[in-house]
């Protein structure tokens, strides 16, 4: 599985990064490298069987109060 991740994602990342370099989009390229690097590391760790936190838990922690507030506002209508 790790080999599949490397053989599929790395050429894809290289192609996309090449497009950004040709357009001289350096800031977008830097953000792309950071985000795709994190995604590659996370997927590599998941394939290796590491115990990684679920990103949904953090999103739920951030957005649950907003969701509850919207639901309570809609119920009061």
mmCIF file of the C-alpha atoms, coordinates in Angstrom:
data_MODEL
# 
_entry.id   MODEL 
# 
loop_
_atom_site.group_PDB 
_atom_site.id 
_atom_site.type_symbol 
_atom_site.label_atom_id 
_atom_site.label_alt_id 
_atom_site.label_comp_id 
_atom_site.label_asym_id 
_atom_site.label_entity_id 
_atom_site.label_seq_id 
_atom_site.pdbx_PDB_ins_code 
_atom_site.Cartn_x 
_atom_site.Cartn_y 
_atom_site.Cartn_z 
_atom_site.occupancy 
_atom_site.B_iso_or_equiv 
_atom_site.pdbx_formal_charge 
_atom_site.auth_seq_id 
_atom_site.auth_comp_id 
_atom_site.auth_asym_id 
_atom_site.auth_atom_id 
_atom_site.pdbx_PDB_model_num 
ATOM 1  C CA . UNK A 1 1  ? 0.000   0.000  0.000   1.00 0.00 ? 1  UNK A CA 1 
ATOM 2  C CA . UNK A 1 2  ? 2.859   2.376  0.796   1.00 0.00 ? 2  UNK A CA 1 
ATOM 3  C CA . UNK A 1 3  ? 4.378   1.754  -2.624  1.00 0.00 ? 3  UNK A CA 1 
ATOM 4  C CA . UNK A 1 4  ? 1.023   2.505  -4.260  1.00 0.00 ? 4  UNK A CA 1 
ATOM 5  C CA . UNK A 1 5  ? 0.827   5.799  -2.384  1.00 0.00 ? 5  UNK A CA 1 
ATOM 6  C CA . UNK A 1 6  ? 4.329   6.752  -3.464  1.00 0.00 ? 6  UNK A CA 1 
ATOM 7  C CA . UNK A 1 7  ? 3.933   5.682  -7.104  1.00 0.00 ? 7  UNK A CA 1 
ATOM 8  C CA . UNK A 1 8  ? 0.598   7.438  -7.535  1.00 0.00 ? 8  UNK A CA 1 
ATOM 9  C CA . UNK A 1 9  ? 0.856   10.565 -5.403  1.00 0.00 ? 9  UNK A CA 1 
ATOM 10 C CA . UNK A 1 10 ? 4.453   11.588 -5.977  1.00 0.00 ? 10 UNK A CA 1 
ATOM 11 C CA . UNK A 1 11 ? 4.225   11.837 -9.803  1.00 0.00 ? 11 UNK A CA 1 
ATOM 12 C CA . UNK A 1 12 ? 0.893   13.612 -9.455  1.00 0.00 ? 12 UNK A CA 1 
ATOM 13 C CA . UNK A 1 13 ? 2.407   16.065 -6.996  1.00 0.00 ? 13 UNK A CA 1 
ATOM 14 C CA . UNK A 1 14 ? 5.388   16.603 -9.290  1.00 0.00 ? 14 UNK A CA 1 
ATOM 15 C CA . UNK A 1 15 ? 3.177   17.306 -12.290 1.00 0.00 ? 15 UNK A CA 1 
ATOM 16 C CA . UNK A 1 16 ? 1.056   19.810 -10.376 1.00 0.00 ? 16 UNK A CA 1 
ATOM 17 C CA . UNK A 1 17 ? 4.106   21.476 -8.881  1.00 0.00 ? 17 UNK A CA 1 
ATOM 18 C CA . UNK A 1 18 ? 5.592   21.772 -12.368 1.00 0.00 ? 18 UNK A CA 1 
ATOM 19 C CA . UNK A 1 19 ? 2.478   23.609 -13.502 1.00 0.00 ? 19 UNK A CA 1 
ATOM 20 C CA . UNK A 1 20 ? 2.804   26.038 -10.599 1.00 0.00 ? 20 UNK A CA 1 
ATOM 21 C CA . UNK A 1 21 ? 6.499   26.643 -11.282 1.00 0.00 ? 21 UNK A CA 1 
ATOM 22 C CA . UNK A 1 22 ? 5.825   27.364 -14.976 1.00 0.00 ? 22 UNK A CA 1 
ATOM 23 C CA . UNK A 1 23 ? 3.248   29.974 -13.964 1.00 0.00 ? 23 UNK A CA 1 
ATOM 24 C CA . UNK A 1 24 ? 5.711   31.349 -11.369 1.00 0.00 ? 24 UNK A CA 1 
ATOM 25 C CA . UNK A 1 25 ? 3.110   30.898 -8.618  1.00 0.00 ? 25 UNK A CA 1 
ATOM 26 C CA . UNK A 1 26 ? 5.617   30.592 -5.792  1.00 0.00 ? 26 UNK A CA 1 
ATOM 27 C CA . UNK A 1 27 ? 3.252   31.225 -2.876  1.00 0.00 ? 27 UNK A CA 1 
ATOM 28 C CA . UNK A 1 28 ? 0.702   28.738 -4.172  1.00 0.00 ? 28 UNK A CA 1 
ATOM 29 C CA . UNK A 1 29 ? 3.523   26.267 -4.746  1.00 0.00 ? 29 UNK A CA 1 
ATOM 30 C CA . UNK A 1 30 ? 4.717   26.624 -1.166  1.00 0.00 ? 30 UNK A CA 1 
ATOM 31 C CA . UNK A 1 31 ? 1.215   26.070 0.203   1.00 0.00 ? 31 UNK A CA 1 
ATOM 32 C CA . UNK A 1 32 ? 0.764   23.114 -2.142  1.00 0.00 ? 32 UNK A CA 1 
ATOM 33 C CA . UNK A 1 33 ? 4.017   21.517 -0.965  1.00 0.00 ? 33 UNK A CA 1 
ATOM 34 C CA . UNK A 1 34 ? 3.069   21.909 2.703   1.00 0.00 ? 34 UNK A CA 1 
ATOM 35 C CA . UNK A 1 35 ? -0.485  20.590 2.340   1.00 0.00 ? 35 UNK A CA 1 
ATOM 36 C CA . UNK A 1 36 ? 0.383   17.700 0.040   1.00 0.00 ? 36 UNK A CA 1 
ATOM 37 C CA . UNK A 1 37 ? 3.367   16.825 2.198   1.00 0.00 ? 37 UNK A CA 1 
ATOM 38 C CA . UNK A 1 38 ? 1.089   16.583 5.231   1.00 0.00 ? 38 UNK A CA 1 
ATOM 39 C CA . UNK A 1 39 ? -1.397  14.512 3.249   1.00 0.00 ? 39 UNK A CA 1 
ATOM 40 C CA . UNK A 1 40 ? 1.346   12.191 2.038   1.00 0.00 ? 40 UNK A CA 1 
ATOM 41 C CA . UNK A 1 41 ? 2.740   11.796 5.555   1.00 0.00 ? 41 UNK A CA 1 
ATOM 42 C CA . UNK A 1 42 ? -0.719  11.126 6.993   1.00 0.00 ? 42 UNK A CA 1 
ATOM 43 C CA . UNK A 1 43 ? -1.630  8.571  4.331   1.00 0.00 ? 43 UNK A CA 1 
ATOM 44 C CA . UNK A 1 44 ? 1.775   6.896  4.671   1.00 0.00 ? 44 UNK A CA 1 
ATOM 45 C CA . UNK A 1 45 ? 1.253   6.654  8.438   1.00 0.00 ? 45 UNK A CA 1 
ATOM 46 C CA . UNK A 1 46 ? -2.240  5.272  8.015   1.00 0.00 ? 46 UNK A CA 1 
ATOM 47 C CA . UNK A 1 47 ? -0.967  2.639  5.586   1.00 0.00 ? 47 UNK A CA 1 
ATOM 48 C CA . UNK A 1 48 ? 1.801   1.758  8.054   1.00 0.00 ? 48 UNK A CA 1 
ATOM 49 C CA . UNK A 1 49 ? -0.723  1.173  10.828  1.00 0.00 ? 49 UNK A CA 1 
ATOM 50 C CA . UNK A 1 50 ? 0.166   4.166  12.966  1.00 0.00 ? 50 UNK A CA 1 
ATOM 51 C CA . UNK A 1 51 ? -2.428  5.342  15.461  1.00 0.00 ? 51 UNK A CA 1 
ATOM 52 C CA . UNK A 1 52 ? -3.319  8.752  14.039  1.00 0.00 ? 52 UNK A CA 1 
ATOM 53 C CA . UNK A 1 53 ? -6.018  11.162 15.219  1.00 0.00 ? 53 UNK A CA 1 
ATOM 54 C CA . UNK A 1 54 ? -9.128  11.553 13.124  1.00 0.00 ? 54 UNK A CA 1 
ATOM 55 C CA . UNK A 1 55 ? -9.218  15.060 11.541  1.00 0.00 ? 55 UNK A CA 1 
ATOM 56 C CA . UNK A 1 56 ? -13.011 15.022 11.761  1.00 0.00 ? 56 UNK A CA 1 
ATOM 57 C CA . UNK A 1 57 ? -12.775 15.225 15.558  1.00 0.00 ? 57 UNK A CA 1 
ATOM 58 C CA . UNK A 1 58 ? -11.003 18.575 15.321  1.00 0.00 ? 58 UNK A CA 1 
ATOM 59 C CA . UNK A 1 59 ? -13.452 19.926 12.758  1.00 0.00 ? 59 UNK A CA 1 
ATOM 60 C CA . UNK A 1 60 ? -16.329 18.824 14.964  1.00 0.00 ? 60 UNK A CA 1 
ATOM 61 C CA . UNK A 1 61 ? -14.759 20.590 17.936  1.00 0.00 ? 61 UNK A CA 1 
ATOM 62 C CA . UNK A 1 62 ? -14.561 23.819 15.944  1.00 0.00 ? 62 UNK A CA 1 
ATOM 63 C CA . UNK A 1 63 ? -17.900 23.768 14.127  1.00 0.00 ? 63 UNK A CA 1 
ATOM 64 C CA . UNK A 1 64 ? -20.267 22.034 16.597  1.00 0.00 ? 64 UNK A CA 1 
ATOM 65 C CA . UNK A 1 65 ? -21.024 25.251 18.567  1.00 0.00 ? 65 UNK A CA 1 
ATOM 66 C CA . UNK A 1 66 ? -21.859 27.070 15.326  1.00 0.00 ? 66 UNK A CA 1 
ATOM 67 C CA . UNK A 1 67 ? -24.073 24.226 14.157  1.00 0.00 ? 67 UNK A CA 1 
ATOM 68 C CA . UNK A 1 68 ? -25.917 24.091 17.483  1.00 0.00 ? 68 UNK A CA 1 
ATOM 69 C CA . UNK A 1 69 ? -26.406 27.862 17.417  1.00 0.00 ? 69 UNK A CA 1 
ATOM 70 C CA . UNK A 1 70 ? -27.855 27.724 13.893  1.00 0.00 ? 70 UNK A CA 1 
ATOM 71 C CA . UNK A 1 71 ? -30.162 24.838 14.823  1.00 0.00 ? 71 UNK A CA 1 
ATOM 72 C CA . UNK A 1 72 ? -31.447 26.661 17.915  1.00 0.00 ? 72 UNK A CA 1 
ATOM 73 C CA . UNK A 1 73 ? -32.020 29.831 15.865  1.00 0.00 ? 73 UNK A CA 1 
ATOM 74 C CA . UNK A 1 74 ? -33.991 27.903 13.252  1.00 0.00 ? 74 UNK A CA 1 
ATOM 75 C CA . UNK A 1 75 ? -36.108 26.131 15.872  1.00 0.00 ? 75 UNK A CA 1 
ATOM 76 C CA . UNK A 1 76 ? -37.103 29.449 17.425  1.00 0.00 ? 76 UNK A CA 1 
ATOM 77 C CA . UNK A 1 77 ? -38.551 30.685 14.120  1.00 0.00 ? 77 UNK A CA 1 
# 
